Amino acid sequence: MTKLHHLQALRGIAANLVVLDHIFSTLIRYGHLPASLEGFAWHFGEIGVGIFFVISGFIMVYTSHGEGGKAGAPYLFLEKRIIRVVPLYWLATLLAFAMLFAIHKPESVSHLVQSLLFIPYYSGGVQEMRPVLGQGWTINYEILFYAAFAISLFLKGRWSLWFLIAVFCGLALGGAVLGEGRGAVWDSYTDPIILLFLMGVLVGWVCVNRPMSLPVRWPLLLTAVLLAMNLGIYVIFAQSTFTPVVCAVLSISTVVVCALAPAGVEGPVARAWEMLGDGSYSTYLFHTFLLAVLNRLVIGGGGATMVLYGVLALAGSNIIGIIAYTVLERPLTQRLRSAISASRRTVRLSSSRL
């Protein structure tokens, strides 16, 4: 396994943490688990999203190293990221919109449009910022990251890094000073969570400019230990402002461990996690559809039913993610890239004839 393969495996871990969050939350909502565990369940998702954001920052720097200041680099970067993320998200959003309509809980067309355009909006009586596809709130942040990083590629060398530091520190500082209540877009994009992306950028910058490796033989095992520490600290310091800081630090640490770990084969378990990582984006987008079905078919009964639900939900979410990646996500991405490449060749050929 290479360094990036370790990170791909970490994506699988992060996706499963989000799935676990939603599984526990469902069991709590249906009375199978005490409501006092709600914060603990939510913490699973917090860790998973934190890891995703740090990985996102790291990968952008790692894959775009040396591109800053080159003609067309920002546009090529956006093209690749949009092809990779947007079509599948739009498909999942439209599916969610149709499903909500079918169960007589329709979303407004304006909310659908805002969701498809990645514009945060307040939804529900609790003032949550959830798009039509609930977990899509993180994709809104990803689009912000892509836009800022694309702009940074107009700059050369360290100027690109300083630009990103200024943008994200400025947004977080603005949110801290001016506070919330200035609209969904402001409240969303000034949340300190955006600094996790910046941390990933910094880790990526160090990795590509100061090549090094950590003396870690089993990075995924160490990752599991760090995550267990994270959950343990949450139990001890529940409801404390200390826990989000620890969550951020340990989320960053897991990415550092997997990014800087030496290459090497870890065996079938690690390869299985890497496969789950390949399907992690599809797992993240589509697992809630499976949970909605299981909620109607399995939920109810006693403890045995609760265990059955958990096993089916966790295993099924990953199976759906891998299948969707294989038959939908990867072919769709490849076809879109081929179509754009063919379009470019046609334009160049037409230009050369003029």
C-alpha positions as CSV (number, residue, x, y, z in Angstrom):
1,M,0.0,0.0,0.0
2,T,1.2,3.5,-0.8
3,K,0.6,6.6,1.3
4,L,-2.4,7.5,-0.6
5,H,-3.8,4.0,-0.3
6,H,-3.6,4.4,3.5
7,L,-5.6,7.6,3.1
8,Q,-8.1,5.8,0.9
9,A,-8.6,3.2,3.7
10,L,-9.1,6.1,6.1
11,R,-11.9,7.4,3.9
12,G,-13.6,4.1,4.4
13,I,-13.3,4.4,8.2
14,A,-14.6,8.0,8.1
15,A,-17.6,7.0,6.0
16,N,-18.4,4.1,8.4
17,L,-18.2,6.5,11.4
18,V,-20.9,8.7,9.7
19,V,-23.0,5.6,9.1
20,L,-22.7,4.5,12.7
21,D,-23.8,8.0,13.8
22,H,-27.0,7.6,11.8
23,I,-27.5,4.0,13.0
24,F,-27.3,4.9,16.6
25,S,-29.4,8.1,16.1
26,T,-32.1,5.9,14.5
27,L,-32.0,3.4,17.4
28,I,-32.3,6.2,19.9
29,R,-35.2,7.8,18.0
30,Y,-37.1,4.5,18.0
31,G,-36.5,4.0,21.7
32,H,-34.0,1.1,21.5
33,L,-31.2,3.1,23.1
34,P,-31.5,5.8,25.8
35,A,-31.6,9.4,24.7
36,S,-28.6,10.2,26.8
37,L,-26.5,8.5,24.1
38,E,-27.5,11.0,21.5
39,G,-24.4,13.2,21.9
40,F,-22.1,10.1,21.8
41,A,-23.8,8.9,18.6
42,W,-23.4,12.4,17.1
43,H,-19.7,12.3,18.0
44,F,-19.1,9.4,15.6
45,G,-20.3,11.6,12.8
46,E,-18.3,14.5,14.0
47,I,-15.1,12.5,13.8
48,G,-16.0,11.1,10.4
49,V,-16.7,14.5,8.9
50,G,-13.6,16.0,10.5
51,I,-11.5,13.3,8.9
52,F,-13.1,13.9,5.5
53,F,-12.4,17.6,5.6
54,V,-8.8,17.2,6.6
55,I,-8.3,14.6,3.9
56,S,-9.9,16.9,1.4
57,G,-7.4,19.7,2.1
58,F,-4.5,17.3,2.0
59,I,-5.5,15.7,-1.3
60,M,-6.0,19.0,-3.1
61,V,-2.5,20.1,-2.2
62,Y,-1.0,16.6,-2.9
63,T,-2.5,16.3,-6.4
64,S,-2.0,19.9,-7.4
65,H,1.6,20.3,-6.2
66,G,3.6,22.5,-8.6
67,E,0.4,23.6,-10.5
68,G,0.1,27.0,-8.9
69,G,0.5,29.9,-11.4
70,K,0.2,27.7,-14.5
71,A,-2.2,28.7,-17.2
72,G,-5.5,26.8,-16.9
73,A,-4.6,25.1,-13.7
74,P,-7.6,26.5,-11.7
75,Y,-10.0,25.5,-14.4
76,L,-8.6,22.0,-14.8
77,F,-8.7,21.5,-11.0
78,L,-12.4,22.6,-10.9
79,E,-13.3,20.4,-13.8
80,K,-11.8,17.3,-12.2
81,R,-13.5,18.0,-8.8
82,I,-16.9,18.9,-10.2
83,I,-16.9,15.7,-12.4
84,R,-15.9,13.7,-9.4
85,V,-18.4,15.1,-6.9
86,V,-21.3,17.0,-8.4
87,P,-23.2,14.6,-10.8
88,L,-23.5,11.8,-8.1
89,Y,-24.6,14.3,-5.5
90,W,-27.2,15.7,-7.8
91,L,-28.5,12.2,-8.5
92,A,-28.7,11.4,-4.8
93,T,-30.4,14.8,-4.1
94,L,-33.0,14.2,-6.8
95,L,-33.6,10.7,-5.5
96,A,-34.1,12.1,-1.9
97,F,-36.5,14.8,-3.3
98,A,-38.6,12.1,-5.0
99,M,-38.5,9.8,-1.9
100,L,-39.7,12.7,0.3
101,F,-42.5,13.4,-2.1
102,A,-43.5,9.7,-2.2
103,I,-43.8,9.5,1.6
104,H,-45.8,12.8,1.7
105,K,-43.1,14.9,3.2
106,P,-42.2,17.0,0.2
107,E,-39.5,19.6,0.1
108,S,-40.2,22.8,-1.8
109,V,-38.8,23.4,-5.3
110,S,-36.8,26.4,-4.0
111,H,-35.1,24.1,-1.5
112,L,-34.3,21.6,-4.2
113,V,-32.8,24.4,-6.3
114,Q,-30.7,25.7,-3.4
115,S,-29.5,22.2,-2.7
116,L,-28.5,21.6,-6.3
117,L,-26.6,24.9,-6.3
118,F,-24.9,24.3,-3.0
119,I,-26.5,27.3,-1.3
120,P,-27.0,26.7,2.5
121,Y,-30.4,27.5,3.8
122,Y,-32.2,27.1,7.1
123,S,-34.6,24.2,7.2
124,G,-37.0,23.0,9.8
125,G,-38.1,24.5,13.1
126,V,-34.8,23.9,14.8
127,Q,-33.0,26.2,12.4
128,E,-30.8,23.4,11.0
129,M,-29.0,23.9,7.7
130,R,-29.8,20.7,6.0
131,P,-30.3,20.4,2.2
132,V,-32.8,18.0,0.6
133,L,-30.2,15.2,1.1
134,G,-29.5,15.7,4.8
135,Q,-25.8,14.8,4.8
136,G,-25.3,17.1,1.8
137,W,-24.4,19.9,4.2
138,T,-20.8,18.7,4.0
139,I,-20.8,18.9,0.2
140,N,-21.7,22.5,0.5
141,Y,-18.5,23.0,2.4
142,E,-16.6,20.9,-0.1
143,I,-17.7,23.3,-2.9
144,L,-16.5,26.2,-0.8
145,F,-13.1,24.5,-0.5
146,Y,-12.9,23.8,-4.2
147,A,-13.7,27.4,-5.1
148,A,-11.1,28.8,-2.7
149,F,-8.5,26.3,-3.7
150,A,-9.1,27.0,-7.4
151,I,-8.5,30.7,-6.8
152,S,-5.3,29.9,-4.9
153,L,-4.0,28.1,-8.0
154,F,-3.8,31.5,-9.8
155,L,-0.9,32.2,-7.4
156,K,2.6,30.7,-7.4
157,G,4.4,28.9,-4.6
158,R,3.8,29.9,-1.0
159,W,1.5,32.7,-2.1
160,S,-1.2,30.1,-2.8
161,L,-0.8,28.7,0.8
162,W,-0.9,32.2,2.3
163,F,-4.0,33.0,0.3
164,L,-5.8,29.9,1.8
165,I,-4.7,30.7,5.3
166,A,-6.0,34.3,4.9
167,V,-9.3,33.2,3.5
168,F,-10.2,30.5,6.0
169,C,-8.8,32.2,9.1
170,G,-10.5,35.4,8.0
171,L,-13.9,33.7,7.7
172,A,-13.5,31.9,11.0
173,L,-12.4,35.1,12.7
174,G,-15.3,37.0,11.1
175,G,-17.7,34.5,12.5
176,A,-16.2,34.7,15.9
177,V,-16.3,38.5,16.0
178,L,-19.6,39.2,14.3
179,G,-21.4,36.1,15.5
180,E,-24.3,34.2,14.0
181,G,-27.7,35.3,12.7
182,R,-26.5,37.0,9.6
183,G,-28.0,34.5,7.2
184,A,-27.5,30.8,6.4
185,V,-24.6,31.4,4.0
186,W,-22.7,33.5,6.6
187,D,-23.5,31.2,9.5
188,S,-22.4,28.2,7.5
189,Y,-19.2,29.4,6.0
190,T,-17.8,31.2,9.1
191,D,-18.2,28.1,11.2
192,P,-14.8,27.0,12.7
193,I,-15.2,23.6,11.1
194,I,-13.7,25.1,7.9
195,L,-10.3,25.3,9.6
196,L,-10.1,21.5,9.4
197,F,-9.8,21.9,5.6
198,L,-7.0,24.4,6.2
199,M,-5.3,21.9,8.6
200,G,-5.4,19.3,5.8
201,V,-3.8,21.9,3.4
202,L,-1.0,22.5,5.8
203,V,-0.3,18.8,6.3
204,G,-0.3,18.4,2.5
205,W,2.1,21.3,2.0
206,V,4.5,19.8,4.5
207,C,4.2,16.4,2.9
208,V,5.0,17.6,-0.6
209,N,7.7,20.2,0.4
210,R,9.4,18.3,3.2
211,P,9.1,14.6,2.2
212,M,9.3,12.4,5.2
213,S,7.8,9.3,6.7
214,L,6.7,8.3,10.2
215,P,8.0,5.1,11.8
216,V,4.6,3.6,11.9
217,R,4.3,-0.1,10.9
218,W,0.5,-0.4,11.1
219,P,-1.0,3.0,10.5
220,L,-4.6,1.8,10.4
221,L,-4.1,0.1,13.8
222,L,-2.8,3.4,15.2
223,T,-5.7,5.2,13.6
224,A,-8.1,2.9,15.4
225,V,-6.3,3.6,18.7
226,L,-6.5,7.4,18.1
227,L,-10.2,7.1,17.3
228,A,-10.8,5.0,20.4
229,M,-9.0,7.7,22.5
230,N,-11.2,10.3,20.9
231,L,-14.4,8.5,21.9
232,G,-13.0,7.8,25.4
233,I,-12.2,11.4,25.9
234,Y,-15.7,12.4,24.8
235,V,-17.2,10.0,27.4
236,I,-15.0,11.6,30.1
237,F,-15.5,15.2,29.1
238,A,-19.0,15.0,27.6
239,Q,-20.7,18.4,27.0
240,S,-17.3,20.1,27.5
241,T,-15.9,22.7,25.1
242,F,-12.7,20.7,25.4
243,T,-14.1,17.8,23.3
244,P,-14.4,19.6,20.0
245,V,-10.8,20.6,20.2
246,V,-9.7,17.1,21.0
247,C,-11.9,15.8,18.1
248,A,-10.2,18.2,15.7
249,V,-6.7,17.4,16.9
250,L,-7.2,13.6,16.7
251,S,-8.9,13.9,13.3
252,I,-5.9,15.7,12.0
253,S,-3.6,13.1,13.7
254,T,-5.3,10.2,11.9
255,V,-4.7,11.9,8.5
256,V,-1.1,12.6,9.4
257,V,-0.5,9.0,10.4
258,C,-2.0,7.6,7.2
259,A,-0.4,10.3,4.9
260,L,3.1,10.0,6.3
261,A,3.1,6.2,6.9
262,P,5.7,4.3,4.8
263,A,4.4,2.3,1.9
264,G,3.8,-1.4,2.4
265,V,1.2,-4.1,2.2
266,E,-0.7,-4.6,5.4
267,G,-2.7,-7.7,4.4
268,P,-6.3,-8.5,3.5
269,V,-7.9,-6.4,6.3
270,A,-6.2,-3.2,5.1
271,R,-7.0,-4.0,1.5
272,A,-10.6,-4.5,2.5
273,W,-10.7,-1.1,4.1
274,E,-9.1,0.4,1.0
275,M,-12.0,-1.1,-1.0
276,L,-14.5,0.4,1.4
277,G,-12.6,3.7,0.9
278,D,-13.1,3.5,-2.9
279,G,-16.8,3.3,-2.3
280,S,-16.9,5.8,0.6
281,Y,-18.4,8.7,-1.3
282,S,-21.2,6.5,-2.6
283,T,-21.6,5.0,0.9
284,Y,-21.9,8.5,2.3
285,L,-24.5,9.7,-0.2
286,F,-26.7,6.6,-0.4
287,H,-26.6,4.9,3.0
288,T,-29.6,7.0,4.3
289,F,-31.8,5.5,1.6
290,L,-31.1,2.0,2.9
291,L,-31.7,3.2,6.5
292,A,-35.1,4.6,5.5
293,V,-36.0,1.1,4.1
294,L,-34.7,-0.7,7.1
295,N,-36.6,1.7,9.4
296,R,-39.8,0.4,7.9
297,L,-38.9,-3.3,7.6
298,V,-36.7,-4.1,10.6
299,I,-37.2,-1.5,13.4
300,G,-39.4,-2.8,16.3
301,G,-39.2,-5.7,18.6
302,G,-36.5,-6.2,21.2
303,G,-32.7,-6.3,21.5
304,A,-32.3,-9.0,18.8
305,T,-34.0,-6.7,16.3
306,M,-31.8,-3.9,17.4
307,V,-28.6,-5.9,16.7
308,L,-30.1,-7.2,13.4
309,Y,-30.8,-3.6,12.3
310,G,-27.3,-2.5,13.2
311,V,-25.6,-5.3,11.3
312,L,-27.8,-5.0,8.2
313,A,-27.5,-1.2,8.2
314,L,-23.7,-1.1,8.5
315,A,-22.9,-4.0,6.2
316,G,-25.6,-3.0,3.7
317,S,-24.4,0.6,3.5
318,N,-20.9,-0.5,2.6
319,I,-22.2,-3.0,0.0
320,I,-24.4,-0.4,-1.6
321,G,-21.4,2.0,-1.6
322,I,-19.1,-0.5,-3.3
323,I,-21.7,-1.5,-5.9
324,A,-22.6,2.2,-6.6
325,Y,-19.0,3.0,-7.0
326,T,-18.4,0.1,-9.4
327,V,-21.5,0.4,-11.6
328,L,-22.3,4.1,-11.3
329,E,-19.8,6.4,-9.8
330,R,-16.6,5.2,-11.6
331,P,-18.2,4.7,-15.0
332,L,-20.0,8.1,-14.8
333,T,-16.8,9.9,-13.9
334,Q,-14.9,8.2,-16.7
335,R,-17.5,8.9,-19.3
336,L,-17.7,12.6,-18.4
337,R,-13.9,12.9,-18.5
338,S,-13.8,11.2,-21.9
339,A,-16.6,13.4,-23.2
340,I,-14.9,16.6,-22.1
341,S,-11.5,15.4,-23.5
342,A,-13.2,14.6,-26.9
343,S,-14.9,18.0,-26.8
344,R,-11.5,19.7,-26.3
345,R,-10.0,17.7,-29.2
346,T,-12.8,18.8,-31.4
347,V,-12.3,22.5,-30.5
348,R,-8.6,22.3,-31.1
349,L,-9.1,20.6,-34.4
350,S,-11.6,23.2,-35.5
351,S,-9.3,26.0,-34.4
352,S,-6.4,24.5,-36.3
353,R,-8.4,24.5,-39.5
354,L,-9.3,28.2,-39.2
